Amino acid sequence: MNELTFDQLPKVVSEMADRLEKIEKLLLSQVNPTQPEADQFLTIKQVAEILTLSVPTIYGLVQRAEIPSCKKGKRLYFSRIELMDWIKAGRKKTNSEIEAETLKHSKRRGR
């Protein structure tokens, strides 16, 4: 291991703390992998990054009430769980899923 100077010490300690935090998060996720993830609130910038859309586009979706959001004061927040559910709700069904639903529906009607 290289000799550390006194000037390098704060940087090295900071890097070690970051690594330790990452290890702790990884270990905690391995201990309880079946527990649902706690909901997080995201900022508009984080949502824009996740959805790969611009911030103005997100504001437009909020204005038209097309995306789930919360407003507290002048700030917008987004529930990560609600956002993921919103994304999943836009999923298109496969042809086989549509055919299965059609068959199920026609059997109910007695055809």
MOPAC internal coordinates of N, CA, C and O (Angstrom, degrees):
PM7 1SCF
backbone

  N    0.0000 0     0.00 0     0.00 0    0    0    0
  C    1.4462 1     0.00 0     0.00 0    1    0    0
  C    1.5211 1   108.63 1     0.00 0    2    1    0
  O    1.2310 1   120.77 1   -40.91 1    3    2    1
  N    1.3204 1   116.13 1   139.09 1    3    2    1
  C    1.4580 1   121.26 1  -179.10 1    5    3    2
  C    1.5158 1   110.95 1   -70.22 1    6    5    3
  O    1.2310 1   121.11 1   -29.68 1    7    6    5
  N    1.3188 1   115.48 1   150.32 1    7    6    5
  C    1.4660 1   121.44 1   174.84 1    9    7    6
  C    1.5212 1   108.74 1   -70.44 1   10    9    7
  O    1.2310 1   120.32 1   -47.00 1   11   10    9
  N    1.3267 1   116.99 1   133.00 1   11   10    9
  C    1.4524 1   121.91 1   178.39 1   13   11   10
  C    1.5148 1   109.97 1   -96.37 1   14   13   11
  O    1.2310 1   121.58 1   -39.90 1   15   14   13
  N    1.3135 1   114.57 1   140.10 1   15   14   13
  C    1.4563 1   118.74 1   173.32 1   17   15   14
  C    1.5221 1   108.28 1   -90.26 1   18   17   15
  O    1.2310 1   120.99 1   -17.10 1   19   18   17
  N    1.2983 1   115.71 1   162.90 1   19   18   17
  C    1.4639 1   120.89 1   178.89 1   21   19   18
  C    1.5324 1   110.40 1   -61.00 1   22   21   19
  O    1.2310 1   119.76 1   144.53 1   23   22   21
  N    1.3218 1   118.07 1   -35.47 1   23   22   21
  C    1.4629 1   122.39 1  -179.63 1   25   23   22
  C    1.5270 1   112.30 1   -68.13 1   26   25   23
  O    1.2310 1   120.17 1   150.77 1   27   26   25
  N    1.3256 1   117.27 1   -29.23 1   27   26   25
  C    1.4684 1   121.37 1  -179.14 1   29   27   26
  C    1.5225 1   112.14 1   -81.77 1   30   29   27
  O    1.2310 1   120.12 1   161.86 1   31   30   29
  N    1.3058 1   117.37 1   -18.14 1   31   30   29
  C    1.4551 1   122.24 1  -173.30 1   33   31   30
  C    1.5277 1   114.36 1   -56.69 1   34   33   31
  O    1.2310 1   118.24 1   131.80 1   35   34   33
  N    1.3483 1   120.96 1   -48.20 1   35   34   33
  C    1.4725 1   119.56 1  -179.79 1   37   35   34
  C    1.5292 1   113.00 1   -59.49 1   38   37   35
  O    1.2310 1   120.33 1   139.34 1   39   38   37
  N    1.3235 1   116.98 1   -40.66 1   39   38   37
  C    1.4658 1   120.58 1  -179.71 1   41   39   38
  C    1.5292 1   110.74 1   -65.20 1   42   41   39
  O    1.2310 1   120.50 1   135.80 1   43   42   41
  N    1.3268 1   116.66 1   -44.20 1   43   42   41
  C    1.4638 1   121.11 1  -179.32 1   45   43   42
  C    1.5253 1   111.00 1   -65.02 1   46   45   43
  O    1.2310 1   120.13 1   138.32 1   47   46   45
  N    1.3253 1   117.36 1   -41.68 1   47   46   45
  C    1.4659 1   120.85 1   178.93 1   49   47   46
  C    1.5273 1   110.08 1   -64.00 1   50   49   47
  O    1.2310 1   120.17 1   138.67 1   51   50   49
  N    1.3304 1   117.28 1   -41.33 1   51   50   49
  C    1.4642 1   121.27 1   178.23 1   53   51   50
  C    1.5292 1   111.22 1   -62.10 1   54   53   51
  O    1.2310 1   120.51 1   135.54 1   55   54   53
  N    1.3321 1   116.63 1   -44.46 1   55   54   53
  C    1.4608 1   120.84 1   178.41 1   57   55   54
  C    1.5303 1   110.86 1   -62.73 1   58   57   55
  O    1.2310 1   120.46 1   139.38 1   59   58   57
  N    1.3182 1   116.72 1   -40.62 1   59   58   57
  C    1.4618 1   120.27 1   178.68 1   61   59   58
  C    1.5206 1   111.15 1   -65.10 1   62   61   59
  O    1.2310 1   119.97 1   140.74 1   63   62   61
  N    1.3303 1   117.65 1   -39.26 1   63   62   61
  C    1.4593 1   120.79 1   178.83 1   65   63   62
  C    1.5270 1   110.25 1   -64.68 1   66   65   63
  O    1.2310 1   120.14 1   138.82 1   67   66   65
  N    1.3320 1   117.34 1   -41.18 1   67   66   65
  C    1.4635 1   121.16 1   177.25 1   69   67   66
  C    1.5256 1   111.14 1   -61.45 1   70   69   67
  O    1.2310 1   120.94 1   134.84 1   71   70   69
  N    1.3254 1   115.81 1   -45.16 1   71   70   69
  C    1.4678 1   119.78 1   179.81 1   73   71   70
  C    1.5281 1   111.02 1   -63.93 1   74   73   71
  O    1.2310 1   120.85 1   138.34 1   75   74   73
  N    1.3252 1   115.98 1   -41.66 1   75   74   73
  C    1.4606 1   120.22 1   179.49 1   77   75   74
  C    1.5248 1   110.95 1   -62.75 1   78   77   75
  O    1.2310 1   120.29 1   140.22 1   79   78   77
  N    1.3351 1   117.05 1   -39.78 1   79   78   77
  C    1.4671 1   120.85 1   178.27 1   81   79   78
  C    1.5307 1   110.54 1   -63.44 1   82   81   79
  O    1.2310 1   120.25 1   138.22 1   83   82   81
  N    1.3292 1   117.13 1   -41.78 1   83   82   81
  C    1.4657 1   120.82 1   178.33 1   85   83   82
  C    1.5302 1   110.82 1   -63.79 1   86   85   83
  O    1.2310 1   120.54 1   138.18 1   87   86   85
  N    1.3091 1   116.58 1   -41.82 1   87   86   85
  C    1.4674 1   120.75 1   179.15 1   89   87   86
  C    1.5269 1   110.30 1   -64.04 1   90   89   87
  O    1.2310 1   120.79 1   137.62 1   91   90   89
  N    1.3320 1   116.10 1   -42.38 1   91   90   89
  C    1.4608 1   120.39 1   179.13 1   93   91   90
  C    1.5256 1   111.32 1   -61.40 1   94   93   91
  O    1.2310 1   120.13 1   135.26 1   95   94   93
  N    1.3295 1   117.36 1   -44.74 1   95   94   93
  C    1.4615 1   121.10 1   178.54 1   97   95   94
  C    1.5245 1   110.78 1   -62.00 1   98   97   95
  O    1.2310 1   120.54 1   137.84 1   99   98   97
  N    1.3188 1   116.57 1   -42.16 1   99   98   97
  C    1.4658 1   121.13 1   179.46 1  101   99   98
  C    1.5299 1   110.18 1   -62.96 1  102  101   99
  O    1.2310 1   120.39 1   134.32 1  103  102  101
  N    1.3261 1   116.86 1   -45.68 1  103  102  101
  C    1.4579 1   120.24 1   179.79 1  105  103  102
  C    1.5209 1   111.85 1   -63.64 1  106  105  103
  O    1.2310 1   120.18 1   137.95 1  107  106  105
  N    1.3248 1   117.26 1   -42.05 1  107  106  105
  C    1.4592 1   120.15 1   179.24 1  109  107  106
  C    1.5223 1   111.50 1   -64.55 1  110  109  107
  O    1.2310 1   120.16 1   144.04 1  111  110  109
  N    1.3191 1   117.29 1   -35.96 1  111  110  109
  C    1.4649 1   119.48 1   178.62 1  113  111  110
  C    1.5277 1   111.19 1   -70.06 1  114  113  111
  O    1.2310 1   120.02 1   152.91 1  115  114  113
  N    1.3303 1   117.56 1   -27.09 1  115  114  113
  C    1.4596 1   121.38 1   178.57 1  117  115  114
  C    1.5167 1   111.59 1   -79.89 1  118  117  115
  O    1.2310 1   119.66 1   150.93 1  119  118  117
  N    1.3215 1   118.25 1   -29.07 1  119  118  117
  C    1.4555 1   122.03 1  -178.26 1  121  119  118
  C    1.5260 1   110.93 1   -69.17 1  122  121  119
  O    1.2310 1   119.95 1   136.93 1  123  122  121
  N    1.3349 1   117.71 1   -43.07 1  123  122  121
  C    1.4549 1   122.43 1  -177.49 1  125  123  122
  C    1.5276 1   110.79 1  -124.90 1  126  125  123
  O    1.2310 1   119.65 1  -116.76 1  127  126  125
  N    1.3388 1   118.26 1    63.24 1  127  126  125
  C    1.4592 1   118.65 1  -176.82 1  129  127  126
  C    1.5249 1   114.00 1   -69.80 1  130  129  127
  O    1.2310 1   119.90 1   159.75 1  131  130  129
  N    1.3527 1   117.80 1   -20.25 1  131  130  129
  C    1.4592 1   119.48 1  -177.51 1  133  131  130
  C    1.5211 1   112.50 1   -87.56 1  134  133  131
  O    1.2310 1   119.86 1   164.64 1  135  134  133
  N    1.3323 1   117.88 1   -15.36 1  135  134  133
  C    1.4545 1   119.77 1   179.06 1  137  135  134
  C    1.5184 1   109.27 1   -72.00 1  138  137  135
  O    1.2310 1   120.00 1   -41.57 1  139  138  137
  N    1.3248 1   117.60 1   138.43 1  139  138  137
  C    1.4540 1   119.41 1   178.60 1  141  139  138
  C    1.5229 1   110.52 1   -65.50 1  142  141  139
  O    1.2310 1   121.74 1   -33.48 1  143  142  141
  N    1.3181 1   114.28 1   146.52 1  143  142  141
  C    1.4591 1   120.25 1  -179.92 1  145  143  142
  C    1.5260 1   109.66 1   -66.70 1  146  145  143
  O    1.2310 1   121.17 1   -43.74 1  147  146  145
  N    1.3188 1   115.38 1   136.26 1  147  146  145
  C    1.4623 1   119.77 1   177.67 1  149  147  146
  C    1.5227 1   108.48 1   -64.28 1  150  149  147
  O    1.2310 1   121.31 1   -37.70 1  151  150  149
  N    1.3052 1   115.10 1   142.30 1  151  150  149
  C    1.4577 1   119.57 1  -179.09 1  153  151  150
  C    1.5214 1   109.79 1   -66.97 1  154  153  151
  O    1.2310 1   121.29 1   -39.38 1  155  154  153
  N    1.3099 1   115.14 1   140.62 1  155  154  153
  C    1.4553 1   122.06 1   176.20 1  157  155  154
  C    1.5156 1   107.90 1  -118.73 1  158  157  155
  O    1.2310 1   121.13 1   -30.64 1  159  158  157
  N    1.3121 1   115.44 1   149.36 1  159  158  157
  C    1.4504 1   119.04 1   174.10 1  161  159  158
  C    1.5201 1   108.59 1  -102.82 1  162  161  159
  O    1.2310 1   121.49 1   -47.76 1  163  162  161
  N    1.3085 1   114.76 1   132.24 1  163  162  161
  C    1.4536 1   121.88 1  -175.51 1  165  163  162
  C    1.5191 1   110.60 1  -109.37 1  166  165  163
  O    1.2310 1   121.23 1   -28.19 1  167  166  165
  N    1.3200 1   115.25 1   151.81 1  167  166  165
  C    1.4624 1   120.68 1   174.60 1  169  167  166
  C    1.5212 1   108.64 1   -85.51 1  170  169  167
  O    1.2310 1   120.92 1   -10.41 1  171  170  169
  N    1.3124 1   115.85 1   169.59 1  171  170  169
  C    1.4578 1   119.97 1  -179.02 1  173  171  170
  C    1.5284 1   110.75 1   -64.38 1  174  173  171
  O    1.2310 1   120.16 1   146.70 1  175  174  173
  N    1.3192 1   117.30 1   -33.30 1  175  174  173
  C    1.4711 1   120.57 1   178.37 1  177  175  174
  C    1.5211 1   110.49 1   -66.65 1  178  177  175
  O    1.2310 1   120.22 1   139.32 1  179  178  177
  N    1.3378 1   117.18 1   -40.68 1  179  178  177
  C    1.4576 1   120.60 1   178.60 1  181  179  178
  C    1.5276 1   110.72 1   -65.12 1  182  181  179
  O    1.2310 1   120.58 1   138.95 1  183  182  181
  N    1.3286 1   116.50 1   -41.05 1  183  182  181
  C    1.4704 1   120.67 1   179.43 1  185  183  182
  C    1.5235 1   109.86 1   -64.44 1  186  185  183
  O    1.2310 1   120.56 1   136.78 1  187  186  185
  N    1.3299 1   116.53 1   -43.22 1  187  186  185
  C    1.4573 1   120.54 1   178.75 1  189  187  186
  C    1.5239 1   110.45 1   -59.88 1  190  189  187
  O    1.2310 1   120.58 1   141.00 1  191  190  189
  N    1.3195 1   116.50 1   -39.00 1  191  190  189
  C    1.4614 1   121.22 1   179.27 1  193  191  190
  C    1.5279 1   110.94 1   -67.63 1  194  193  191
  O    1.2310 1   120.33 1   135.28 1  195  194  193
  N    1.3272 1   116.97 1   -44.72 1  195  194  193
  C    1.4664 1   121.16 1  -179.56 1  197  195  194
  C    1.5281 1   110.73 1   -62.47 1  198  197  195
  O    1.2310 1   120.72 1   135.87 1  199  198  197
  N    1.3305 1   116.23 1   -44.13 1  199  198  197
  C    1.4655 1   120.70 1  -176.58 1  201  199  198
  C    1.5230 1   113.06 1   -86.61 1  202  201  199
  O    1.2310 1   120.54 1   177.76 1  203  202  201
  N    1.3198 1   116.57 1    -2.24 1  203  202  201
  C    1.4673 1   122.82 1  -174.89 1  205  203  202
  C    1.5309 1   111.69 1    49.89 1  206  205  203
  O    1.2310 1   121.65 1  -132.74 1  207  206  205
  N    1.3267 1   114.45 1    47.26 1  207  206  205
  C    1.4571 1   122.44 1   175.49 1  209  207  206
  C    1.5203 1   107.61 1  -123.51 1  210  209  207
  O    1.2310 1   120.67 1   -16.67 1  211  210  209
  N    1.3226 1   116.33 1   163.33 1  211  210  209
  C    1.4548 1   119.55 1   178.12 1  213  211  210
  C    1.5279 1   110.30 1   -79.93 1  214  213  211
  O    1.2310 1   120.95 1   -21.32 1  215  214  213
  N    1.3170 1   115.78 1   158.68 1  215  214  213
  C    1.4651 1   121.07 1   178.22 1  217  215  214
  C    1.5350 1   110.54 1   -60.03 1  218  217  215
  O    1.2310 1   118.91 1   135.61 1  219  218  217
  N    1.3475 1   119.69 1   -44.39 1  219  218  217
  C    1.4697 1   118.60 1   177.15 1  221  219  218
  C    1.5378 1   113.34 1   -59.40 1  222  221  219
  O    1.2310 1   120.21 1   145.68 1  223  222  221
  N    1.3248 1   117.21 1   -34.32 1  223  222  221
  C    1.4700 1   120.37 1   177.52 1  225  223  222
  C    1.5246 1   110.23 1   -65.37 1  226  225  223
  O    1.2310 1   120.23 1   139.85 1  227  226  225
  N    1.3284 1   117.16 1   -40.15 1  227  226  225
  C    1.4644 1   121.01 1   178.00 1  229  227  226
  C    1.5292 1   109.76 1   -63.95 1  230  229  227
  O    1.2310 1   120.40 1   136.93 1  231  230  229
  N    1.3455 1   116.84 1   -43.07 1  231  230  229
  C    1.4683 1   119.93 1   177.15 1  233  231  230
  C    1.5336 1   110.41 1   -58.13 1  234  233  231
  O    1.2310 1   120.41 1   139.96 1  235  234  233
  N    1.3267 1   116.82 1   -40.04 1  235  234  233
  C    1.4643 1   120.54 1   178.26 1  237  235  234
  C    1.5164 1   111.91 1   -63.34 1  238  237  235
  O    1.2310 1   120.34 1   137.51 1  239  238  237
  N    1.3272 1   116.96 1   -42.49 1  239  238  237
  C    1.4687 1   120.94 1   178.10 1  241  239  238
  C    1.5269 1   110.55 1   -62.68 1  242  241  239
  O    1.2310 1   120.68 1   139.99 1  243  242  241
  N    1.3360 1   116.31 1   -40.01 1  243  242  241
  C    1.4683 1   120.59 1   178.73 1  245  243  242
  C    1.5246 1   109.87 1   -65.47 1  246  245  243
  O    1.2310 1   120.30 1   134.87 1  247  246  245
  N    1.3307 1   117.03 1   -45.13 1  247  246  245
  C    1.4611 1   121.40 1  -178.23 1  249  247  246
  C    1.5251 1   111.57 1   -60.16 1  250  249  247
  O    1.2310 1   120.58 1   142.60 1  251  250  249
  N    1.3372 1   116.49 1   -37.40 1  251  250  249
  C    1.4616 1   120.98 1   179.90 1  253  251  250
  C    1.5320 1   111.84 1   -88.72 1  254  253  251
  O    1.2310 1   120.49 1  -172.69 1  255  254  253
  N    1.3256 1   116.67 1     7.31 1  255  254  253
  C    1.4787 1   123.20 1  -179.72 1  257  255  254
  C    1.5267 1   111.87 1    54.16 1  258  257  255
  O    1.2310 1   120.71 1  -139.52 1  259  258  257
  N    1.3285 1   116.25 1    40.48 1  259  258  257
  C    1.4569 1   121.42 1   179.55 1  261  259  258
  C    1.5259 1   112.51 1   -98.07 1  262  261  259
  O    1.2310 1   120.37 1   171.59 1  263  262  261
  N    1.3265 1   116.91 1    -8.41 1  263  262  261
  C    1.4626 1   121.40 1  -179.69 1  265  263  262
  C    1.5318 1   107.66 1  -133.44 1  266  265  263
  O    1.2310 1   119.55 1   -42.04 1  267  266  265
  N    1.3320 1   118.46 1   137.96 1  267  266  265
  C    1.4694 1   119.54 1  -179.38 1  269  267  266
  C    1.5282 1   111.05 1   -69.50 1  270  269  267
  O    1.2310 1   121.00 1   -48.08 1  271  270  269
  N    1.3209 1   115.69 1   131.92 1  271  270  269
  C    1.4652 1   119.72 1  -178.97 1  273  271  270
  C    1.5228 1   110.06 1  -151.75 1  274  273  271
  O    1.2310 1   121.08 1   -14.45 1  275  274  273
  N    1.3260 1   115.53 1   165.55 1  275  274  273
  C    1.4672 1   123.04 1   176.11 1  277  275  274
  C    1.5200 1   106.98 1  -127.70 1  278  277  275
  O    1.2310 1   121.05 1   -37.02 1  279  278  277
  N    1.3186 1   115.59 1   142.98 1  279  278  277
  C    1.4622 1   119.02 1   177.86 1  281  279  278
  C    1.5189 1   108.21 1  -121.44 1  282  281  279
  O    1.2310 1   120.81 1   -53.29 1  283  282  281
  N    1.3123 1   116.06 1   126.71 1  283  282  281
  C    1.4609 1   122.60 1   177.36 1  285  283  282
  C    1.5205 1   106.23 1  -127.29 1  286  285  283
  O    1.2310 1   121.42 1   -70.35 1  287  286  285
  N    1.3205 1   114.89 1   109.65 1  287  286  285
  C    1.4622 1   118.51 1  -175.04 1  289  287  286
  C    1.5173 1   109.40 1    67.44 1  290  289  287
  O    1.2310 1   120.74 1    54.00 1  291  290  289
  N    1.3018 1   116.18 1  -126.00 1  291  290  289
  C    1.4620 1   120.54 1   179.63 1  293  291  290
  C    1.5219 1   112.19 1   -99.47 1  294  293  291
  O    1.2310 1   120.14 1  -174.48 1  295  294  293
  N    1.3170 1   117.35 1     5.52 1  295  294  293
  C    1.4687 1   120.97 1  -175.71 1  297  295  294
  C    1.5234 1   111.90 1  -106.76 1  298  297  295
  O    1.2310 1   121.61 1   -34.77 1  299  298  297
  N    1.3195 1   114.52 1   145.23 1  299  298  297
  C    1.4638 1   121.96 1   175.03 1  301  299  298
  C    1.5242 1   109.15 1  -102.42 1  302  301  299
  O    1.2310 1   120.85 1   -40.10 1  303  302  301
  N    1.3117 1   115.99 1   139.90 1  303  302  301
  C    1.4569 1   122.09 1   175.45 1  305  303  302
  C    1.5219 1   108.57 1  -131.63 1  306  305  303
  O    1.2310 1   121.59 1   -26.32 1  307  306  305
  N    1.3197 1   114.57 1   153.68 1  307  306  305
  C    1.4568 1   121.08 1  -178.24 1  309  307  306
  C    1.5130 1   108.94 1  -132.71 1  310  309  307
  O    1.2310 1   120.24 1   -49.65 1  311  310  309
  N    1.3292 1   117.15 1   130.35 1  311  310  309
  C    1.4539 1   122.33 1   176.07 1  313  311  310
  C    1.5261 1   107.75 1   -75.43 1  314  313  311
  O    1.2310 1   120.64 1   -52.14 1  315  314  313
  N    1.3343 1   116.39 1   127.86 1  315  314  313
  C    1.4697 1   120.13 1   179.79 1  317  315  314
  C    1.5294 1   110.14 1   -60.42 1  318  317  315
  O    1.2310 1   120.10 1   138.34 1  319  318  317
  N    1.3327 1   117.42 1   -41.66 1  319  318  317
  C    1.4650 1   121.04 1  -179.18 1  321  319  318
  C    1.5245 1   110.60 1   -64.07 1  322  321  319
  O    1.2310 1   120.26 1   133.30 1  323  322  321
  N    1.3528 1   117.11 1   -46.70 1  323  322  321
  C    1.4646 1   120.14 1   179.17 1  325  323  322
  C    1.5262 1   111.21 1   -63.85 1  326  325  323
  O    1.2310 1   120.60 1   143.49 1  327  326  325
  N    1.3248 1   116.46 1   -36.51 1  327  326  325
  C    1.4638 1   120.59 1   179.17 1  329  327  326
  C    1.5303 1   110.64 1   -64.69 1  330  329  327
  O    1.2310 1   120.56 1   136.32 1  331  330  329
  N    1.3303 1   116.54 1   -43.68 1  331  330  329
  C    1.4684 1   120.28 1   179.39 1  333  331  330
  C    1.5287 1   110.28 1   -65.90 1  334  333  331
  O    1.2310 1   120.12 1   140.35 1  335  334  333
  N    1.3412 1   117.37 1   -39.65 1  335  334  333
  C    1.4621 1   120.65 1   176.57 1  337  335  334
  C    1.5272 1   110.79 1   -63.22 1  338  337  335
  O    1.2310 1   120.61 1   139.87 1  339  338  337
  N    1.3348 1   116.44 1   -40.13 1  339  338  337
  C    1.4661 1   121.75 1   178.61 1  341  339  338
  C    1.5272 1   110.47 1   -62.36 1  342  341  339
  O    1.2310 1   120.71 1   138.26 1  343  342  341
  N    1.3180 1   116.26 1   -41.74 1  343  342  341
  C    1.4737 1   120.39 1   178.41 1  345  343  342
  C    1.5270 1   109.76 1   -63.94 1  346  345  343
  O    1.2310 1   120.53 1   134.15 1  347  346  345
  N    1.3345 1   116.59 1   -45.85 1  347  346  345
  C    1.4704 1   120.97 1  -179.13 1  349  347  346
  C    1.5206 1   112.00 1   -64.23 1  350  349  347
  O    1.2310 1   120.18 1   148.42 1  351  350  349
  N    1.3338 1   117.25 1   -31.58 1  351  350  349
  C    1.4664 1   120.81 1  -179.70 1  353  351  350
  C    1.5248 1   111.59 1   -64.62 1  354  353  351
  O    1.2310 1   120.32 1   157.52 1  355  354  353
  N    1.3093 1   117.00 1   -22.48 1  355  354  353
  C    1.4579 1   120.82 1   179.57 1  357  355  354
  C    1.5220 1   113.30 1   -85.47 1  358  357  355
  O    1.2310 1   120.67 1  -175.47 1  359  358  357
  N    1.3227 1   116.33 1     4.53 1  359  358  357
  C    1.4635 1   120.60 1  -178.32 1  361  359  358
  C    1.5156 1   110.79 1   -66.62 1  362  361  359
  O    1.2310 1   121.21 1   -45.51 1  363  362  361
  N    1.3092 1   115.30 1   134.49 1  363  362  361
  C    1.4675 1   120.19 1   176.11 1  365  363  362
  C    1.5187 1   108.88 1   -89.34 1  366  365  363
  O    1.2310 1   121.38 1   -38.72 1  367  366  365
  N    1.3151 1   114.97 1   141.28 1  367  366  365
  C    1.4627 1   120.07 1   179.85 1  369  367  366
  C    1.5216 1   109.73 1   -77.56 1  370  369  367
  O    1.2310 1   121.57 1   -29.21 1  371  370  369
  N    1.3421 1   114.60 1   150.79 1  371  370  369
  C    1.4560 1   119.94 1   176.21 1  373  371  370
  C    1.5249 1   108.98 1   -77.82 1  374  373  371
  O    1.2310 1   120.75 1   -15.90 1  375  374  373
  N    1.3043 1   116.16 1   164.10 1  375  374  373
  C    1.4661 1   120.91 1   178.70 1  377  375  374
  C    1.5264 1   111.29 1   -58.90 1  378  377  375
  O    1.2310 1   120.52 1   140.31 1  379  378  377
  N    1.3292 1   116.61 1   -39.69 1  379  378  377
  C    1.4691 1   119.09 1  -179.15 1  381  379  378
  C    1.5344 1   110.78 1   -67.49 1  382  381  379
  O    1.2310 1   119.61 1   144.65 1  383  382  381
  N    1.3284 1   118.34 1   -35.35 1  383  382  381
  C    1.4640 1   120.60 1   176.80 1  385  383  382
  C    1.5268 1   110.71 1   -66.66 1  386  385  383
  O    1.2310 1   120.38 1   139.61 1  387  386  385
  N    1.3143 1   116.88 1   -40.39 1  387  386  385
  C    1.4684 1   121.25 1   178.40 1  389  387  386
  C    1.5171 1   110.21 1   -64.53 1  390  389  387
  O    1.2310 1   120.49 1   136.49 1  391  390  389
  N    1.3324 1   116.67 1   -43.51 1  391  390  389
  C    1.4677 1   120.68 1   179.26 1  393  391  390
  C    1.5246 1   110.94 1   -63.23 1  394  393  391
  O    1.2310 1   120.33 1   139.24 1  395  394  393
  N    1.3347 1   116.98 1   -40.76 1  395  394  393
  C    1.4643 1   121.02 1   180.00 1  397  395  394
  C    1.5302 1   110.38 1   -64.12 1  398  397  395
  O    1.2310 1   120.29 1   138.58 1  399  398  397
  N    1.3239 1   117.05 1   -41.42 1  399  398  397
  C    1.4663 1   120.53 1   177.78 1  401  399  398
  C    1.5167 1   111.01 1   -65.56 1  402  401  399
  O    1.2310 1   120.19 1   140.47 1  403  402  401
  N    1.3110 1   117.24 1   -39.53 1  403  402  401
  C    1.4624 1   121.61 1   179.38 1  405  403  402
  C    1.5270 1   110.11 1   -63.48 1  406  405  403
  O    1.2310 1   120.60 1   135.55 1  407  406  405
  N    1.3211 1   116.45 1   -44.45 1  407  406  405
  C    1.4572 1   121.29 1   178.21 1  409  407  406
  C    1.5280 1   110.61 1   -61.99 1  410  409  407
  O    1.2310 1   120.62 1   134.69 1  411  410  409
  N    1.3154 1   116.42 1   -45.31 1  411  410  409
  C    1.4623 1   121.20 1   179.77 1  413  411  410
  C    1.5282 1   110.82 1   -61.44 1  414  413  411
  O    1.2310 1   120.81 1   137.38 1  415  414  413
  N    1.3183 1   116.06 1   -42.62 1  415  414  413
  C    1.4598 1   120.93 1  -179.36 1  417  415  414
  C    1.5368 1   111.49 1   -67.37 1  418  417  415
  O    1.2310 1   120.59 1   138.90 1  419  418  417
  N    1.3336 1   116.48 1   -41.10 1  419  418  417
  C    1.4628 1   118.97 1  -178.67 1  421  419  418
  C    1.5403 1   110.87 1   -70.34 1  422  421  419
  O    1.2310 1   119.52 1   149.33 1  423  422  421
  N    1.3386 1   118.52 1   -30.67 1  423  422  421
  C    1.4597 1   120.64 1   176.36 1  425  423  422
  C    1.5150 1   111.53 1   -67.80 1  426  425  423
  O    1.2310 1   120.72 1   144.45 1  427  426  425
  N    1.3330 1   116.22 1   -35.55 1  427  426  425
  C    1.4659 1   120.26 1   177.72 1  429  427  426
  C    1.5110 1   111.56 1   -64.54 1  430  429  427
  O    1.2310 1   120.58 1   145.48 1  431  430  429
  N    1.3055 1   116.50 1   -34.52 1  431  430  429
  C    1.4589 1   120.69 1  -177.86 1  433  431  430
  C    1.5245 1   111.65 1   -81.92 1  434  433  431
  O    1.2310 1   120.57 1   175.87 1  435  434  433
  N    1.3358 1   116.51 1    -4.13 1  435  434  433
  C    1.4544 1   120.23 1   175.98 1  437  435  434
  C    1.5112 1   114.41 1    81.37 1  438  437  435
  O    1.2310 1   120.18 1  -154.22 1  439  438  437
  N    1.2772 1   117.27 1    25.78 1  439  438  437
  C    1.4828 1   119.80 1  -179.47 1  441  439  438
  C    1.4997 1   111.89 1   -90.66 1  442  441  439
  O    1.2310 1   120.10 1   180.00 1  443  442  441

